[in-house]
Amino acid sequence: MIRREFLKGVAVAAAAPLGLARAQTPETVRLHAFSKPLNWLGYDDLAEAMAQAGCGGIDLAVRPKGHVEPERVEQDLPRAVEAARKQGLAVRMIVTAIRAADEPLAERTLKTAAQCGVQIYRMGYFAYDHEVGVEGTIERLRPQTAALAALNRRCGITGCYQNHYAWNDTLFGGSVWDVHAVLKGLDPQWIGCQYDVRHAVAEAGGSWGVAMRLIAPYIRSVCLKDFVWAKKKGGWVPDDVFGGDGQVPWGRFLKLMNTLKLEVPASLHCEWPLFTPEEAALPEGERRRIAVAKMKRDADFFKAQYAKAGVKAG
């Protein structure tokens, strides 16, 4: 299928790219999965593996060294989306490295994504400038973020900034309060937060729910993953584990999702080690079988959690 024919086929889906988060009912939530762990698979094999793992969609990496290189977005993103749809999967979400509207490939990437029916994209990460301090950094980021929101509106797609556990004192977004300060006053139809409860719990301990309530009007998508605290070289760090094996209180999180009426797309992040050293040395077919089985374990867990909370994910 040539690109023109493909884009014509998704024109209806792209015509209302922002209806998902607002019009979505609990019965229509689809569980996407981030493509990063399967970066070694081509588009057809990736889609087949995601379907076998029980996912309803692919959160596709469209960034340097991702499944789609930004320089080839117009050629390759339609191919990747078409491969997913052949397996009955949606591609409503992508992950990018875009941080500013004036980046050379930003507009091309976002326009192509919207034409392919993508509704949500994750942004790249910001950094604190300690010469101007926290408040100074926020003031510098606000016009940059406003310009990006304006570009999103022109392209017809929503940008999301992910709150993330800060492994150093430079990464912006460990504190959900700072993310809210940058987004405050902007239209959440065009720019918001990809809320990551794993990172929020690791950063804030028991008070993460308060910050989640604060940023709720801007939550346009969520990430699903779990962790435990592990002692490693350099100290205690959050270590990724299978869903349900860690410290994220999933019942509390999903109850709060319902309380806040957040019916937004979810992205499964399988960040735990995909293979043991012995498994990594196996032929590709065996590695793929192992990867699918492990990812299915997480997908099944999170779909069950959504079901318990009255939300169907699939």
C-alpha positions in Angstrom: 0.0 0.0 0.0 1.6 3.3 -1.1 1.6 6.1 1.4 -1.1 8.2 -0.3 -3.5 5.3 -0.3 -2.7 4.5 3.3 -3.2 8.0 4.5 -6.6 8.2 2.7 -7.6 5.0 4.5 -6.9 6.6 7.9 -8.4 10.0 7.1 -11.5 9.4 9.2 -9.5 8.4 12.3 -7.2 11.4 11.9 -10.1 13.8 11.4 -10.9 13.9 15.2 -7.6 13.0 16.8 -8.4 14.4 20.2 -11.7 12.6 20.8 -10.1 9.6 22.4 -9.4 11.0 25.9 -12.7 12.8 26.2 -15.2 10.6 24.4 -13.6 7.2 25.4 -15.8 5.0 27.5 -14.4 2.3 29.9 -15.4 -0.3 27.4 -13.2 1.1 24.7 -9.9 1.5 26.5 -7.1 -0.3 24.6 -3.8 -1.3 26.3 -0.9 -0.2 24.1 2.6 -1.5 24.7 5.8 0.6 24.2 7.8 -0.9 21.3 11.2 -0.2 22.9 11.9 -3.7 24.3 11.3 -5.2 20.8 13.4 -2.7 18.9 15.2 -5.6 17.2 12.0 -6.7 15.3 10.8 -5.4 12.0 7.3 -3.9 11.6 5.5 -7.1 10.7 7.2 -9.2 13.4 6.7 -6.4 15.9 3.0 -6.3 15.3 2.6 -10.0 15.4 4.5 -10.3 18.7 2.4 -7.5 20.3 -0.8 -9.2 19.2 0.5 -12.6 20.6 1.3 -10.8 23.9 -2.3 -9.8 24.2 -1.9 -6.0 23.6 -4.5 -3.9 21.8 -2.1 -1.4 20.4 1.5 -0.3 19.9 3.1 2.8 21.5 5.6 3.2 18.7 9.1 4.6 19.2 9.5 7.4 16.6 12.8 8.8 17.7 16.5 8.3 17.0 17.4 4.6 17.2 13.7 3.8 17.6 11.5 1.7 15.3 10.9 4.8 13.1 13.8 7.2 12.5 12.5 10.8 12.4 14.3 11.4 9.1 12.2 8.6 7.5 8.9 9.3 9.3 7.0 10.0 6.1 8.1 6.7 4.5 8.2 4.4 7.5 5.5 5.4 10.0 2.7 4.5 7.6 4.3 1.1 7.0 4.6 0.5 10.8 1.0 1.5 11.4 -0.3 -0.6 8.5 1.6 -3.6 9.8 -0.1 -3.1 13.2 -3.6 -2.8 11.8 -3.1 -6.0 9.8 -2.9 -7.6 13.3 -5.9 -5.8 14.6 -3.8 -3.4 16.7 -4.2 0.4 17.1 -1.4 2.9 17.0 -2.8 5.9 18.8 0.3 6.7 20.7 4.0 7.3 19.7 7.1 8.2 21.7 9.3 11.0 20.3 12.3 13.1 21.3 10.6 16.4 20.4 11.1 19.2 22.9 10.5 22.3 20.9 8.4 23.5 18.0 11.3 24.8 15.9 13.2 21.5 15.8 14.0 20.6 12.2 11.9 17.4 12.1 9.2 18.3 14.6 6.4 19.5 12.3 7.0 16.8 9.7 6.9 14.1 12.4 3.7 15.4 14.0 1.8 16.0 10.8 2.7 12.5 9.5 1.7 11.0 12.8 -1.7 12.8 12.9 -2.3 11.8 9.3 -1.7 8.1 10.3 -4.3 8.4 13.1 -1.9 8.9 16.0 -3.6 11.0 18.7 -1.0 11.2 21.5 2.8 11.6 21.4 5.2 11.6 24.2 7.7 14.5 24.2 11.4 14.5 24.9 12.8 15.4 28.3 13.6 18.9 29.6 16.5 19.7 31.9 16.9 22.1 34.9 19.2 25.0 34.4 20.7 25.4 37.8 22.2 28.8 36.9 18.6 30.3 36.9 17.2 27.8 39.5 14.0 25.8 39.5 11.6 28.8 39.1 13.8 30.3 36.4 13.8 27.0 34.5 10.0 26.8 34.7 9.7 30.4 33.4 12.1 29.5 30.5 10.2 26.3 29.6 6.7 27.9 29.6 7.0 29.8 26.3 8.8 26.8 24.7 6.0 24.6 25.8 3.3 27.1 24.6 4.9 27.2 21.2 4.9 23.4 21.0 1.2 23.4 22.0 0.5 25.8 19.1 2.3 23.4 16.7 0.3 20.5 18.1 -2.9 22.3 17.4 -1.9 23.0 13.8 -1.0 19.4 13.3 -4.0 18.0 15.2 -2.2 15.9 17.8 -1.7 16.1 21.6 1.8 16.2 23.2 2.5 14.7 26.6 5.4 15.2 29.0 6.2 12.1 31.1 6.9 12.6 34.7 10.0 10.5 35.4 12.1 9.4 38.4 15.1 11.7 38.4 18.3 9.7 38.3 20.2 13.0 38.6 19.4 16.6 39.7 19.2 17.8 36.1 16.3 15.8 34.6 13.1 17.8 34.7 9.9 16.1 35.7 10.7 14.0 38.7 8.5 16.4 40.6 5.0 16.4 39.2 4.5 19.8 40.7 7.1 21.3 38.3 5.5 19.6 35.3 2.2 21.2 36.3 3.8 24.6 36.7 5.0 24.4 33.1 1.6 23.2 31.7 -0.6 25.5 33.8 -2.7 27.8 31.7 -2.2 25.9 28.4 -4.9 24.0 26.6 -4.8 20.3 27.7 -6.5 19.5 24.4 -3.1 20.1 22.8 -0.5 19.5 25.5 -0.5 17.6 28.8 1.1 14.9 30.9 1.8 11.3 30.3 1.4 10.2 33.9 3.7 7.5 35.0 2.6 6.2 38.4 5.7 4.0 38.8 7.9 7.1 38.7 5.5 9.1 40.8 5.5 6.5 43.6 9.3 6.2 43.5 9.7 10.0 43.7 7.0 10.9 46.2 6.3 7.8 48.3 2.9 8.1 49.8 2.0 11.6 48.6 1.9 10.9 44.9 -1.9 10.9 44.9 -2.0 14.5 45.9 0.2 15.6 43.0 -1.9 13.3 40.6 -5.0 15.2 41.7 -3.2 18.4 40.9 -2.2 17.5 37.4 -5.3 15.4 36.6 -6.7 18.0 34.1 -3.6 17.6 32.0 -3.3 13.8 32.2 -3.9 12.7 28.6 -2.2 9.2 28.8 -0.7 6.9 31.5 2.2 4.5 31.7 1.9 1.1 33.4 5.0 -0.5 35.1 6.1 -1.6 38.6 9.3 -1.4 40.7 11.0 -2.4 43.9 13.8 -0.6 45.8 17.1 -2.4 45.2 20.5 -1.8 46.7 23.0 -1.5 43.9 26.4 0.1 43.4 25.9 3.7 44.4 23.0 3.2 46.7 19.3 2.3 46.6 17.5 2.7 43.3 14.1 1.8 41.9 14.4 -1.5 40.0 11.7 -2.5 37.4 9.8 -5.7 37.9 6.7 -7.4 36.6 3.4 -5.7 37.3 2.1 -6.7 40.7 5.5 -7.8 42.0 6.5 -4.3 43.1 5.4 -1.4 45.2 2.9 0.5 43.1 -0.5 0.3 44.7 -2.5 -0.5 41.6 -5.9 -0.6 43.4 -5.4 2.8 44.8 -4.1 4.2 41.5 -7.0 2.9 39.4 -9.6 3.9 42.0 -8.2 7.4 41.8 -8.3 7.2 38.0 -12.0 6.5 38.2 -12.6 9.2 40.9 -10.9 11.7 38.6 -12.8 10.4 35.5 -9.5 9.8 33.6 -10.4 7.6 30.7 -7.2 8.0 28.8 -4.9 5.7 26.7 -2.5 3.4 28.6 1.0 2.4 27.6 2.5 -0.8 29.0 6.2 -0.3 29.7 8.1 -3.6 30.0 11.3 -2.1 31.4 12.5 -5.1 33.3 15.3 -7.1 31.7 13.8 -8.9 28.8 16.4 -11.7 28.7 18.8 -13.4 31.0 22.4 -13.6 29.6 21.6 -17.2 28.5 18.4 -16.2 26.8 20.0 -13.4 25.0 22.3 -15.9 23.2 19.4 -17.9 21.8 18.3 -17.7 18.1 15.9 -14.9 17.3 12.8 -17.2 17.1 13.4 -18.4 20.7 14.1 -14.9 22.0 10.9 -13.7 20.4 8.9 -16.6 22.0 10.4 -15.7 25.4 9.8 -12.0 25.0 6.1 -12.6 24.0 5.5 -14.8 27.1 7.0 -12.3 29.5 5.2 -9.3 27.9 1.9 -11.3 28.0 2.4 -11.8 31.7 2.4 -8.0 32.2 -0.4 -7.4 29.8 -2.6 -10.0 31.5 -1.9 -8.5 34.9 -2.8 -5.0 33.9 -5.9 -6.0 32.0 -7.1 -7.8 35.1 -6.4 -4.7 37.2 -8.4 -2.6 34.8 -11.2 -5.1 34.9 -11.3 -5.1 38.7 -11.6 -1.3 38.5 -14.4 -1.5 36.0 -12.2 -0.5 33.1 -11.7 -2.9 30.1 -8.3 -2.8 28.5 -7.5 -4.9 25.5 
